[in-house]
Amino acid sequence: MATSLSPLPPSHQSILPAKAGQKRKRATSAAALDHILPTPQPQHPYLSGNFAPIYQTLPLTPCTYIGQIPKELAGGEYVRNGSNPVTNDDLGRDAHWFDGDGMLSGVSFREHSETGEIIPEFVNAFVQTDLYRSAITSPRLKTPILPSIATLVNPLASFIRITLAIFRTLLLVLLSNLPGSRQAIKKISVANTNVVYHDGRALATCESGPPMRIQLPGLETVGWYDGTSAEGEPAKERQAASAATDGKVLGGDSGGLLGFMREWTTAHPRVDPATNEMIMFHSCFAPPYVQYSVVPPAGPTSSSNIDSEKSAYSTLLPSKRIINAAVPGVKSAKMMHDFGVSALHTIIMDLPLSLDPTNQLRGAPPVSYDPSQPARFGVFPRHSPQSVKWFETDAACIFHTANSWDVRQAQWERRETQQRRRQLRLTEQVQERTMDEWSLSDNNSTVSGEVVEVNMLACRLTSATLVFAAGNIAPPVVKRNTRVATVAKRKRMPFFSKYDDTIEEVVVDEQHDKVRMDDESTAPLLHRSSSLPELEATTSLVPYSSSGASAEDEGEECRLYLYSFSLSTGQITQQYALTALPFEFPAVAPKKAMHPARFVYGCSTTTAASFSAALGKATKIDALVKIDARILVRRGRANPPRGVTGCVDTRSMREVLQSQKEAEAGTQTAEKEPISVFTMPDGWFAQEMRFVPSQNPSSRSYQMESNDDDYEDDGYLLFYAFDESQLLPSGDVPSDTAPAAHDASFPPLPSAAASPDLLSSPAATSPHRAHSELWVLSARDMKTLIARVRLPQRVPYGLHGAWFGKEEVDSQRGVESFRIAIDDARRVDDEKSWMGEAWSMVRASVEEMLG
């Protein structure tokens, strides 16, 4: 007999069953249940809100939009990768932002064949990796197959706990390779980090395995890419590719476990737009710890892809295939995520962030940061890793580089000669044109000689706090043993916080026991309030210790940083930040990735609280920054800041926004502003952006020469945006399977003009599913929002994306078969016999035991 239950009063709603990961006090009697509340458990910041995974996947689905879709987007597709754990039952487990199965979220811009209208279409799909396919056919598992990075980096995790987590993974991998498994785990990559395009293939990447080919625009999974071809490509083409390359594939000639590790490939391979070579490195636990590969295109590079600026490099760099060549000089296993690649050189970063299971034998977690060790940079010609030159400086962490470029002898001599003349003139106003790599191009007949300097712009962090914060772990307190120590400094701030570098410092060079003092040296789619955020400006003094600087000295910084490596002297001649603003996820115009880019775009925050690394909080992007690197590098060379800790533009975010406001009001000086900031409306947060160049014939950008970069920023920035007012009062997202709102209009942005025919908004507690948007922003002025595309569902905050133009989408290689999703209910042949039935029961018991 059914009984009806009356709704619980609000005061008793909390006695409903606790969510996964919550703990409940044990009741002493049935009556006590009316008064016992669940023990409050904070939600994991990277498993809640818009960080929470989404399980609904959609085929190409037309989207509504407002504004105007630029014609340059027609036929292309924007795709962003990110972690999305499919096994997510235990919300109280260790979890990290970098964990989880790869999920691709894309917006394709289909051009109507008759009307010419550009129709944006959203699509998302899991990358069909071995781990994903094994997980969805093992419903008894409550946690992901791989141990969380949070477990591996946690300094409080015991040796036994880490060992058991690794042993569990090994056992599950072994189990997947036994009879009765629907998917054997041969590779442990989740392919959740990045997407790139090379030689007719779109590739999803992650450094724990080889790239995985995907197909545009539907984001189907083709198969693992081995450096010659991908699984799922026509058999004849695969055989021909293997014969043409003597069968050399990623991983080299090594077999077994060693070969398995050798095929681990950086999540950030670089593709040279001039030669169409893909440059990669591979790091693992066994010596040689770093190997290097260069994969040229299978066919001749299209001349249409090589502009006059870069044609010289295509002749200087004849195609040469390199697979798993050792990079000498790396003495231990490291966590390596990115590297630098110029037109002629490669820069490997050997930083003091180890990734070594044997660390446990020394009482440290597998992932450990040691600030007492130097940061090392190995620079070598692209096709000669054996000729590496190593440079050392103070400890740092670098996860992303913006771009790298070479300086030739003639460029360097003219630059240095002019700089000396200007220094001798002292206060005399110099009107002559600056002579440097931005004004002297390589196709200029007056520029000659060998490369004498290699430069790199990178996002430099002063510690590994990001690695811990992304796992909701308090970073360990460590002492820095650096050559640079400071006396007075701002108090330590969390990752992506506000910075102010105006306090004079005493710098100690411990190598020479000398102390020196530094010399005093908007658019119709978007409306926002003009008020500036109030930022904290508290000062704290740090005691000086002659034995070395403390971890407090530089504070928690993440800044766009210049490294200049002199190949002739073997010294780092320039090393300082260009701006004091927090800066990550950099992007440049694709044609400038291996040349001196004038403009660098990146993500930042307007408030310290937004990107706090404190426990229970997560990094969020509410500001997009455009930096004129040419101006700031020239300023730095003319008046060099102090080494390592110095900064060219020391303004805080508040000061930059104030200058921007004054410039818009016409009250600022005529001096060129090197920094532009696009601030997100209140409650909105962005994700990484990608630059798409304009092809407007009325612009000079499409035919500009390398020494005319005034139009380099003529293009668009594409990124996903999410309005957190859609979150429930608990901070959770509404159900992703809830019906879409009947009103498909756009939510208004704060301070938007009342225009009922343009904008409307559902209530914050709407039962409808949450939605994300794709925004198209003018890279030229960093304030004109050109279009807003409303997506049929939300896109969780993720990692890296890429823009694939129409030519790339149309020129993809053929596909014979896809990796299709495995039906959970399908039985394999081995399960049909009585022995198969018995073994299936054993497997089920083991999986349930392992959780």
JODANOR-V252412 format. One record per run of one state. SS is the DSSP state (A for helix, B for strand, O for the rest). FROM is the first residue (numbers start at 1). TO is the last residue. If there is no record, write none. Layout:
((SS FROM TO) (SS FROM TO))
This chain:
((O 1 9) (A 10 15) (O 16 22) (B 23 23) (O 24 30) (A 31 34) (O 35 38) (B 39 39) (O 40 48) (A 49 51) (O 52 60) (B 61 62) (O 63 63) (B 64 67) (O 68 70) (A 71 73) (O 74 76) (B 77 83) (O 84 101) (B 102 111) (O 112 117) (B 118 126) (O 127 129) (A 130 136) (O 137 148) (A 149 153) (O 154 158) (A 159 176) (O 177 193) (B 194 198) (O 199 200) (B 201 205) (O 206 211) (B 212 215) (O 216 219) (B 220 225) (O 226 229) (B 230 230) (O 231 234) (A 235 244) (O 245 255) (A 256 262) (O 263 269) (B 270 271) (O 272 277) (B 278 283) (O 284 289) (B 290 295) (O 296 302) (A 303 305) (O 306 310) (A 311 316) (O 317 321) (B 322 326) (O 327 333) (B 334 334) (O 335 339) (B 340 341) (O 342 344) (B 345 350) (O 351 352) (B 353 355) (O 356 356) (A 357 362) (O 363 366) (B 367 369) (O 370 374) (B 375 381) (O 382 384) (A 385 387) (O 388 388) (B 389 393) (O 394 396) (B 397 408) (A 409 425) (O 426 450) (B 451 461) (O 462 464) (A 465 469) (O 470 487) (B 488 490) (O 491 505) (B 506 509) (O 510 513) (B 514 517) (O 518 538) (B 539 541) (O 542 557) (B 558 566) (O 567 571) (B 572 579) (O 580 583) (B 584 587) (O 588 589) (A 590 592) (O 593 598) (B 599 604) (O 605 620) (B 621 621) (O 622 622) (B 623 628) (A 629 638) (O 639 646) (B 647 649) (O 650 652) (A 653 665) (O 666 674) (B 675 679) (O 680 683) (B 684 686) (O 687 689) (B 690 693) (O 694 700) (A 701 703) (O 704 714) (B 715 723) (A 724 726) (O 727 745) (B 746 746) (O 747 758) (B 759 759) (O 760 771) (B 772 778) (O 779 784) (B 785 790) (O 791 800) (B 801 804) (O 805 805) (A 806 810) (O 811 828) (A 829 831) (O 832 833) (A 834 850) (O 851 851))
